[in-house]
Amino acid sequence: METTVLVVGAGPTGLTLACSLLRRGVPVRVVDQARTASVTSRALGLHPRGVEVLDRLGALADLPERAVRVAGVSVNVRGVELARIRVDQVRLASRHRTLLISQAAVEAELRALLARLGGKVEWGHEVVGLAQDERGGEVTLRHGGGTETVRADWVVGCDGARSAVRRLGGFGFPGERVVENFLLADVHLDWGLPRDTASAWISPDGVFAAFPLPEPNLWRLVAPYDRAVEADDVLGRLSEILPARTGYHGVRFDGALWTSVFRIHRRLAETYRRGRVLLAGDAAHIHSPFGGQGLNTGIGDADNLGWKLALVASGRADPALLDTYEAERRPIAAAVLESTTGATRLVLGQGRVTRFLRDRVAARLLNLAPVQRRLARAASQLDTHYRRGPLAPWRFAPWSAGLRPGQRVPDLACRRVDGSATRLHAELRGRWALLGRHEPVAAAVRELLGDEVVLLDRPGEQVWLVRPDAHLGWRGRPDPAKLHRWLEMVLRTGRAG
C-alpha cells in the first residue's frame, strides 16, 4: 500500500501534524501501536502558544471552558508560603492563557478534527521494520491481521520517547538520566486547597506538588521518591509522604484515576531528518516535566513541520526546505532541555549549596514582579522565534524596528478584502497571509503558493508575508520582484539569502 505521508504516533504531535497536512490536501495515514486511545491525563499544561496552535488549526473547541484556569502558584518552604506567583496578573501578547487540561482531552479534539478532515487513526499497528531509498520509506507494520508493508513518500516518527521510528531509522539519541524515581497520581481528595492554585512544598523530607484538575475534587499529586516502587503501590506511598512534606494531616484519598512511576531523562536526537524519515515531539527530544513544556514543544514541532512538508509533498518546494525544520526547531528543544533540567535540579535541591539557594534566595525572588513576568513569558513560548534561522533574511539587523522575520506575529485585527473585520490567526488555518499593501505583490506570491494565500488589509506602507505557523516570513515595501525572488529561494533552497 502506498501513501504520501505516514505519521507514526497518534499523540498530540502526530495528530497536529496529520491535521495540518490534511487541511492542505496531503494524503496522510496515521498509525499507533496502542490498541485504543488513552484516557489517562498524562501531560497537563497547555500554555498560550500551544493554545494558539490548536486555535489556528481549528481543534481548540471548548477546551478553555473545560480546563482549570490557574490564577497562581503557591511555593511553600518548610511549611511557610514564601512565594505566590500571580499567573493571572501577568500580561502576555496573546488573548489565550495557560490551561490545565488533560492530554486525553486535547487528543480527543484533535481526533475529532482529523475525522472531519477525512482522516482516522489506525490503532494496534506497531512499526517493526523501516527502510528507505531516495523515493521514500518502506515501513513494516504488525497488527491483528499479521504484517503489512507500507510505501510512503515521507515517514514521520511522532511515537514518543521509545520511538520505533527513531531506533529503526538509525537516529542517535544521546542524553542522561536526571532523576531516578517520581511518583504521580490523579486522585480524588478534598483538603481545602483553592481550586485555582497549583501548590508546591519544599521540606527537609523532600518536594511535593499538587495541581487541580478539571473534574471536581480531582488533583494531580507529584513527588520524587528515592526508592523503587511498584505501580500498584504509588497511592500508598503518596498517602504516607503527603503529611510529612506538606503539613496536611488526615487527608483521605477517595481513589485514583491513574498512577505512574517515571524517571526523568534529558535526551535530544542528533538530527531530526534522515532522508525521507523525520522525527517530531518526544521522539526527537525528552526532558523534565517541570514547567510543562513537553506537550507544547511537540505541538510546536508539528506546527512548523506541517506547512513545510505539505509544500514539498505537493511539489511546490524542494526537499531542502525540510532541513529548515531542524534548523528552526532543534535549538528550541535544546533550550527547553537546559532550562527544565536546571529547574529540576534546583527544585529538588541536589546538593547543600543548591538547597540553600533554593530555600533562601530563589523562593523569595519569585515574589518579584519582573521575575514572575520573565517566568510567565518563558513558559508561554510566545517569545519563540527563528530570527537566526535560515529563512530569516540577513539584511534585518538586530536593531531593526518592529517585528523581524522569524518572529511570531500576534493575532492582529485585520480586514478582509470585502471590508469585513477579522483576526489574523483565524484566517491562517494552514494558509499564508499577505498583510498591508498586498495588491502589487499578490500575483507574484500566488504564482509560487497557489491559492494558499489569504489577502488581508492593514494600515501602513509595508507588506508582510506571514507563514502558516504565524511567524513573519518577509516584510518590506510592496516590490513584487523582490518578494518573488525571496520566496522562490526559500522554496527551492531552504535559504532566505
Order of alpha helices (4+ residues) and beta strands (2+ residues): beta-alpha-beta-beta-alpha-alpha-beta-beta-beta-beta-alpha-beta-beta-beta-beta-alpha-beta-beta-beta-beta-alpha-beta-beta-beta-beta-alpha-alpha-alpha-alpha-beta-beta-alpha-beta-alpha-beta-beta-beta-alpha
